[in-house]
Amino acid sequence: MPSRRRALKLTGAGVASILPVSSSLCKANAGDDVRKVLVIGAGISGLAAAKELVDAGCDVTVLEARSRIGGRTWTSNQWDKIPLDMGASWIHGTVGNPITQLARLARAKTTSTSYDSAITYNTDGKPLSDDQESHLENLAETVDDGIREAQDADQDQSVLAAVHEALEWDDLPVEDQRMVNFILSGSIETEYAGSCAKQSAYWYDDDSAFKGDDAIFVDGYGPIIDYLVKGITVQNNQIVQSISWSGEGVLVTTDKGMFNADCVVVTLPLGVLQSGKVKFSPALPESKRQAIKLLGMGLLNKCNLRFSKVFWPSEFDWLEYIPADNSRWVSWFSLARPIKQPVLVGFNAATTGQEMEKWSDERTVESAMQTLRTIFGSNVPDLIDFQITRWASDPFSLGSYSFNAIGSNPKMRDELAKPVNGRVYFAGEATNREYFATVHGAYLSGIRAAKEVLRSS
């Protein structure tokens, strides 16, 4: 997930959290048998929780709906020697970040990228002039000022409404409107994944980040997942249908059978919780149901385009484009410098991403190629291959990651994270108030949920 605007905050909590725990902790009661725990979901939060619990001596089984592990942290190896992260890609802030330490433990190679390494092209495909760059920066500052003013208002409103009000939208020149739409789409929607018409002006950026560079994995996130799953029992192709906590323990029913345990750690994505596909019996507390309902599930899709050669300026990590009348293809990430491959990754977020998920592969690729031809003209060679994500259509994610929608507030993430009756625990990026929408947030939530299980032992 791209990240341009996060407030910096250094913390050592992530490093401390991945130290091993005592193997004597996981007892239902003193002298009892080993505590039996089910974990729903083999994404990074589920695997983090499972590893922590196994290290503490628990009997853990992970139930995963997909035929693969990793969840929204998924490395495709469809192209020989070009691993592609179809979901999460970055370590956002490498200093003190627990994923940095995991990378060392997994011996996963990383390379830094920079959002300052970017070139922006105007609607006509020409790079912005110095004057245009300066004007764009001034507009971005006005956008920020407008949102800050809205955060001091008596009543919340959408990011879009706040910006339109601050810039007196109807009187704004068309060229400026294009630039502002580019700012909203490329800097806010591509980061937080929710439409600016739905993001809360009060709370959209109420998160923290680690200091240091951003980095991607040379071989994708796969080595991290492979490291975490060692020693963990995972049952794939188990689609959870219901979770009952009416008895002394828990009963989880899947499309394949039933599983009993002392407790369960639920790491289902917010989109799946919102869908109601998994039934809880008894129903979850009202405060938790409200949190599930009101928090937003966003979307960020990738279109990976592979060419025979690099035809774009390879010294830049990011290529940006200001479209005429839509929000398509505003952000492109180049793999030419970091992993020396002729691959461009185009991003589409929020409402634009939702609309484009309904398109065929052919239409999506042609739209992307039209944008590249607008910028580079006849220099664009024929496409070798492509890989496209559709996270909102994925039944086991129903979106990419969560955002703070109008009507929600950060406390709802705490409510979503709260255990229920000492038997049902929750993890996942949406439960992390400080680091939502990040891999490290998901990972830390799994550690937190596991420690809650151990404290109740």
Legacy VTK file of the C-alpha trace (Angstrom):
# vtk DataFile Version 3.0
C-alpha trace
ASCII
DATASET POLYDATA
POINTS 457 float
0.000 0.000 0.000
1.435 3.385 -0.915
1.958 5.760 1.973
2.804 9.423 1.489
1.295 11.440 4.295
1.477 9.435 7.509
2.555 11.316 10.630
5.888 9.946 11.850
6.070 8.212 15.184
8.971 6.103 16.408
8.118 3.162 18.633
9.968 0.095 19.841
6.812 -1.858 20.641
6.991 -3.867 17.428
10.468 -5.232 18.134
9.648 -6.227 21.684
6.444 -7.914 20.546
8.155 -10.607 18.479
10.297 -11.993 21.274
9.352 -15.566 22.301
7.017 -16.160 25.228
7.180 -18.801 27.936
6.057 -22.278 26.835
4.339 -22.800 30.208
1.655 -20.161 29.686
-0.910 -21.987 27.552
-2.959 -23.907 30.094
-6.724 -23.665 30.484
-6.092 -23.739 34.252
-3.191 -24.809 36.456
-2.690 -28.539 35.967
-5.098 -28.723 33.009
-4.364 -29.961 29.520
-2.810 -27.661 26.959
-5.205 -24.921 25.845
-6.730 -25.595 22.426
-7.055 -22.566 20.151
-8.512 -22.108 16.698
-7.319 -19.248 14.496
-9.566 -18.148 11.644
-7.485 -16.931 8.709
-3.898 -17.593 7.594
-3.051 -13.995 6.742
-0.226 -12.283 8.554
-2.329 -11.463 11.640
-3.547 -15.047 11.933
-0.091 -16.519 11.457
1.401 -14.043 13.938
-1.184 -15.050 16.547
-0.709 -18.748 15.822
3.082 -18.550 16.078
2.902 -16.697 19.387
0.450 -19.242 20.787
2.396 -22.268 19.525
5.586 -20.836 21.026
3.694 -20.581 24.328
2.750 -24.262 24.168
-0.827 -24.010 22.899
-2.490 -26.552 20.623
-3.286 -24.365 17.597
-5.076 -25.033 14.327
-5.445 -22.345 11.679
-8.518 -22.566 9.427
-8.020 -20.874 6.058
-10.708 -20.518 3.381
-8.277 -20.220 0.494
-6.113 -22.937 -1.028
-3.091 -20.745 -0.244
-1.845 -18.933 2.847
-0.970 -15.252 3.272
-4.382 -13.626 2.863
-3.969 -10.113 1.499
-0.187 -10.628 1.731
0.182 -12.682 -1.427
3.186 -13.051 -3.710
2.433 -14.293 -7.221
5.121 -16.395 -8.916
3.277 -16.602 -12.221
6.208 -14.923 -13.999
9.506 -16.751 -13.820
12.016 -14.872 -11.648
9.640 -11.906 -11.238
7.746 -12.385 -7.953
4.910 -9.878 -7.639
3.150 -8.800 -4.469
-0.504 -8.668 -5.458
-1.585 -7.277 -2.110
0.697 -5.702 0.472
4.099 -4.689 -0.916
5.943 -2.359 1.450
7.516 -2.122 4.846
6.275 1.352 5.721
8.957 2.940 7.881
11.781 0.491 8.511
13.039 1.890 11.856
11.528 -0.047 14.772
9.042 -1.752 12.495
8.418 -5.406 13.479
8.312 -6.400 9.811
11.912 -5.180 9.485
12.982 -7.643 12.159
10.882 -10.389 10.594
12.651 -9.710 7.301
16.004 -10.250 9.017
14.816 -13.454 10.668
13.402 -14.734 7.365
16.523 -13.553 5.477
14.237 -11.716 3.085
15.954 -9.189 0.822
14.579 -5.654 0.793
15.320 -2.481 -1.128
14.306 1.076 -0.311
11.921 3.144 -2.420
11.064 6.807 -2.204
7.902 8.806 -2.853
10.148 11.781 -3.548
11.502 9.868 -6.548
8.592 10.804 -8.791
7.732 12.543 -12.032
4.266 13.956 -12.712
2.731 14.176 -16.175
-0.072 16.558 -17.074
-3.246 15.586 -18.907
-1.551 16.066 -22.274
1.192 13.623 -21.282
3.921 16.216 -20.859
5.901 16.494 -17.617
4.782 19.372 -15.413
6.799 22.544 -15.839
8.431 24.144 -12.815
5.549 26.624 -12.609
2.977 23.854 -12.825
4.806 21.845 -10.144
4.789 24.895 -7.890
1.093 25.470 -8.534
0.313 21.825 -7.779
2.194 22.084 -4.478
0.238 25.225 -3.568
-3.027 23.458 -4.312
-1.925 20.503 -2.174
-1.238 22.880 0.714
-4.687 24.423 0.278
-6.218 20.943 0.332
-4.360 20.180 3.571
-5.432 23.479 5.098
-9.045 22.818 4.178
-9.017 19.391 5.805
-7.324 20.754 8.940
-10.023 23.406 9.244
-12.688 20.722 8.895
-11.041 18.747 11.697
-11.718 21.687 14.026
-15.368 22.031 12.974
-18.313 21.177 15.208
-19.582 18.491 12.852
-17.760 15.895 10.788
-17.997 15.854 7.017
-16.340 13.984 4.184
-12.842 14.815 3.028
-14.312 15.682 -0.363
-16.872 18.107 1.073
-14.213 19.768 3.211
-11.908 20.278 0.237
-14.649 21.527 -2.062
-15.711 24.031 0.568
-12.161 25.243 1.205
-11.391 25.720 -2.485
-14.789 27.180 -3.468
-15.056 24.379 -5.963
-17.628 25.799 -8.376
-15.438 28.839 -9.008
-12.230 26.872 -9.427
-10.738 26.755 -12.957
-11.097 23.402 -14.719
-7.326 22.872 -14.777
-7.171 23.388 -11.020
-10.073 20.997 -10.500
-8.134 18.345 -12.396
-5.101 18.900 -10.202
-7.136 18.766 -7.005
-8.846 15.554 -8.107
-5.383 14.152 -8.821
-4.248 15.115 -5.296
-7.310 13.523 -3.698
-7.032 10.342 -5.726
-3.258 9.934 -5.737
-2.410 11.087 -2.216
-5.478 10.244 -0.138
-7.574 7.572 -1.853
-4.559 5.562 -3.014
-3.213 5.633 0.537
-6.354 5.096 2.600
-8.303 3.139 -0.070
-11.649 4.773 0.715
-13.465 7.276 -1.459
-12.886 10.879 -0.350
-16.680 11.184 -0.443
-16.832 8.555 2.340
-13.678 9.246 4.357
-14.161 11.153 7.600
-12.451 14.548 7.580
-12.092 14.241 11.364
-10.422 10.860 11.410
-9.185 9.816 7.948
-5.490 10.264 8.920
-5.757 9.313 12.597
-2.904 6.829 12.407
0.794 6.650 13.174
3.838 5.397 11.325
7.371 4.248 11.928
10.325 6.378 10.926
12.830 5.446 8.268
12.647 4.495 4.628
9.912 2.559 2.917
11.107 -0.733 1.459
9.817 -3.470 -0.796
10.814 -7.117 -0.840
13.003 -8.200 -3.747
11.345 -11.632 -3.692
7.977 -10.428 -2.426
6.363 -10.929 0.973
6.354 -14.713 0.457
9.492 -15.402 2.547
7.894 -13.616 5.522
4.780 -15.776 5.287
6.897 -18.916 4.847
8.880 -18.027 7.970
5.787 -17.428 10.098
3.992 -20.618 9.054
6.838 -22.949 10.097
5.557 -25.294 12.789
1.951 -24.087 12.363
-0.903 -26.450 11.482
-3.006 -24.887 8.724
-6.086 -26.483 7.213
-6.788 -24.882 3.838
-10.075 -24.768 1.916
-12.032 -24.457 5.167
-14.705 -21.802 4.626
-15.976 -20.772 8.040
-19.753 -20.495 8.229
-20.447 -19.994 11.925
-18.761 -19.456 15.272
-20.679 -20.550 18.358
-19.538 -19.487 21.811
-22.713 -20.458 23.685
-21.083 -23.391 25.468
-18.005 -23.592 27.649
-15.664 -23.404 24.662
-16.205 -22.547 21.021
-17.556 -24.479 18.051
-16.494 -23.389 14.576
-18.416 -24.803 11.637
-16.936 -24.754 8.132
-18.177 -26.120 4.826
-16.064 -29.210 5.553
-16.877 -29.937 9.201
-16.865 -28.764 12.823
-13.995 -27.826 15.107
-14.057 -27.518 18.894
-11.613 -25.499 20.985
-11.267 -23.571 24.211
-11.231 -20.283 22.292
-10.927 -18.795 18.830
-8.933 -15.911 17.329
-10.908 -14.339 14.472
-8.782 -12.540 11.876
-11.421 -12.205 9.167
-11.085 -9.011 7.096
-13.527 -6.231 7.920
-15.233 -6.717 4.550
-16.030 -10.347 5.383
-17.314 -9.406 8.844
-19.514 -6.756 7.246
-20.940 -9.257 4.766
-22.490 -11.351 7.545
-21.324 -14.547 5.836
-19.938 -15.796 9.142
-22.647 -16.129 11.792
-21.845 -15.629 15.475
-23.965 -17.405 18.089
-24.862 -15.687 20.335
-24.667 -12.456 18.341
-21.682 -10.233 19.014
-22.165 -7.310 21.429
-23.910 -4.274 19.944
-20.807 -2.065 20.258
-18.794 -4.526 18.190
-21.536 -4.863 15.585
-21.680 -1.079 15.270
-17.929 -0.908 14.773
-18.132 -3.543 12.036
-20.971 -1.676 10.355
-19.577 1.858 10.481
-15.864 1.434 9.793
-15.077 1.552 6.072
-13.577 -1.213 3.958
-11.513 0.309 1.171
-10.139 -0.882 -2.126
-6.771 -0.596 -3.849
-6.174 -2.697 -6.955
-3.045 -3.297 -8.994
-2.517 -3.816 -12.693
0.951 -5.253 -13.293
2.178 -4.710 -16.839
5.259 -6.546 -18.122
7.168 -5.221 -21.131
10.169 -6.369 -23.151
12.136 -3.301 -22.132
11.991 -0.199 -19.938
10.687 2.720 -21.998
9.970 5.099 -19.104
12.539 7.126 -17.122
13.962 4.364 -14.920
15.519 6.735 -12.393
12.065 7.426 -10.917
10.245 5.028 -8.588
6.887 6.701 -9.240
5.182 7.984 -12.372
2.096 10.137 -11.791
-0.558 11.248 -14.251
-3.262 13.928 -14.075
-6.258 12.565 -16.013
-8.781 14.738 -17.793
-12.088 13.749 -16.251
-11.633 10.659 -14.070
-9.331 9.203 -11.427
-7.863 6.328 -13.421
-4.166 5.474 -13.539
-2.971 8.434 -11.472
-0.218 6.393 -9.754
2.334 4.033 -11.286
5.139 2.243 -9.469
8.194 1.224 -11.491
10.061 -1.994 -10.782
12.871 -0.939 -13.127
15.167 0.506 -10.454
14.368 -1.536 -7.298
14.362 -5.034 -8.849
15.658 -4.354 -12.370
12.553 -5.570 -14.196
10.566 -3.888 -17.026
7.320 -3.894 -15.065
4.948 -1.041 -14.279
2.328 -1.349 -11.543
-0.743 0.835 -12.014
-3.019 1.570 -9.045
-6.746 2.279 -8.936
-8.474 2.934 -5.634
-11.852 3.466 -4.017
-14.813 4.163 -6.330
-12.636 4.081 -9.450
-11.276 0.699 -8.435
-14.795 -0.588 -7.752
-16.003 0.489 -11.179
-13.030 -1.019 -12.948
-13.394 -4.389 -11.204
-16.432 -4.939 -13.439
-14.313 -4.483 -16.555
-12.804 -7.339 -18.501
-9.049 -7.881 -18.384
-8.829 -6.680 -21.968
-10.645 -3.410 -21.269
-8.565 -2.765 -18.145
-5.277 -3.346 -19.941
-6.303 -1.241 -22.940
-7.266 1.638 -20.625
-3.867 1.411 -18.926
-2.065 1.289 -22.252
-3.964 4.339 -23.509
-2.660 6.321 -20.550
0.902 5.136 -21.163
0.599 5.991 -24.865
-0.631 9.464 -23.933
2.569 9.961 -21.947
5.150 8.072 -24.021
3.600 7.919 -27.483
5.216 5.540 -29.946
7.886 4.577 -27.416
5.445 2.157 -25.743
6.291 -1.385 -26.939
3.830 -4.237 -27.106
2.789 -5.748 -23.798
4.230 -9.166 -22.908
1.806 -10.051 -20.094
-0.275 -8.655 -17.245
-1.618 -9.574 -13.792
-4.646 -7.790 -12.322
-6.129 -7.824 -8.824
-9.811 -7.549 -7.894
-9.817 -7.472 -4.110
-13.404 -6.262 -3.700
-14.616 -9.293 -5.657
-12.494 -11.720 -3.646
-15.038 -13.483 -1.366
-12.418 -13.988 1.326
-11.386 -10.341 1.618
-14.145 -8.194 0.028
-11.803 -5.234 -0.090
-8.179 -4.301 0.493
-7.982 -2.651 3.910
-10.023 -0.515 6.268
-10.430 3.253 6.522
-12.159 5.668 8.883
-15.517 6.397 7.279
-17.942 9.187 8.155
-19.945 8.032 11.171
-17.079 6.018 12.588
-14.379 7.009 15.061
-11.055 5.492 16.173
-12.567 4.060 19.372
-14.539 1.669 17.208
-11.307 -0.102 16.313
-10.771 -0.717 20.036
-14.307 -2.120 20.229
-13.638 -4.356 17.250
-10.492 -5.638 18.962
-12.096 -6.454 22.333
-12.375 -10.146 23.299
-15.844 -11.560 23.909
-16.433 -13.587 27.054
-12.830 -14.806 27.211
-13.447 -17.120 24.261
-13.676 -15.076 21.057
-10.684 -12.866 20.226
-10.192 -10.537 17.278
-7.168 -9.496 15.210
-6.478 -7.987 11.791
-5.449 -4.565 10.515
-8.937 -3.144 11.122
-8.575 -3.841 14.861
-5.367 -1.809 15.151
-6.239 1.763 16.103
-2.709 3.086 15.639
-1.517 1.192 12.560
-4.653 0.258 10.632
-4.310 -0.477 6.900
-0.730 -1.751 7.239
1.023 -5.116 7.386
2.744 -4.180 10.623
-0.636 -3.182 12.053
-2.065 -6.578 11.134
0.978 -8.375 12.519
0.937 -6.492 15.824
-2.799 -7.134 16.200
-2.145 -10.869 15.969
0.511 -10.642 18.673
-1.878 -8.601 20.830
-4.729 -11.116 20.428
-2.418 -14.039 21.263
-1.261 -12.318 24.439
-4.879 -11.710 25.410
-5.506 -15.459 25.044
-2.448 -16.250 27.169
-3.433 -13.779 29.890
-6.808 -15.484 30.178
-5.215 -18.934 30.517
LINES 1 458
457 0 1 2 3 4 5 6 7 8 9 10 11 12 13 14 15 16 17 18 19 20 21 22 23 24 25 26 27 28 29 30 31 32 33 34 35 36 37 38 39 40 41 42 43 44 45 46 47 48 49 50 51 52 53 54 55 56 57 58 59 60 61 62 63 64 65 66 67 68 69 70 71 72 73 74 75 76 77 78 79 80 81 82 83 84 85 86 87 88 89 90 91 92 93 94 95 96 97 98 99 100 101 102 103 104 105 106 107 108 109 110 111 112 113 114 115 116 117 118 119 120 121 122 123 124 125 126 127 128 129 130 131 132 133 134 135 136 137 138 139 140 141 142 143 144 145 146 147 148 149 150 151 152 153 154 155 156 157 158 159 160 161 162 163 164 165 166 167 168 169 170 171 172 173 174 175 176 177 178 179 180 181 182 183 184 185 186 187 188 189 190 191 192 193 194 195 196 197 198 199 200 201 202 203 204 205 206 207 208 209 210 211 212 213 214 215 216 217 218 219 220 221 222 223 224 225 226 227 228 229 230 231 232 233 234 235 236 237 238 239 240 241 242 243 244 245 246 247 248 249 250 251 252 253 254 255 256 257 258 259 260 261 262 263 264 265 266 267 268 269 270 271 272 273 274 275 276 277 278 279 280 281 282 283 284 285 286 287 288 289 290 291 292 293 294 295 296 297 298 299 300 301 302 303 304 305 306 307 308 309 310 311 312 313 314 315 316 317 318 319 320 321 322 323 324 325 326 327 328 329 330 331 332 333 334 335 336 337 338 339 340 341 342 343 344 345 346 347 348 349 350 351 352 353 354 355 356 357 358 359 360 361 362 363 364 365 366 367 368 369 370 371 372 373 374 375 376 377 378 379 380 381 382 383 384 385 386 387 388 389 390 391 392 393 394 395 396 397 398 399 400 401 402 403 404 405 406 407 408 409 410 411 412 413 414 415 416 417 418 419 420 421 422 423 424 425 426 427 428 429 430 431 432 433 434 435 436 437 438 439 440 441 442 443 444 445 446 447 448 449 450 451 452 453 454 455 456
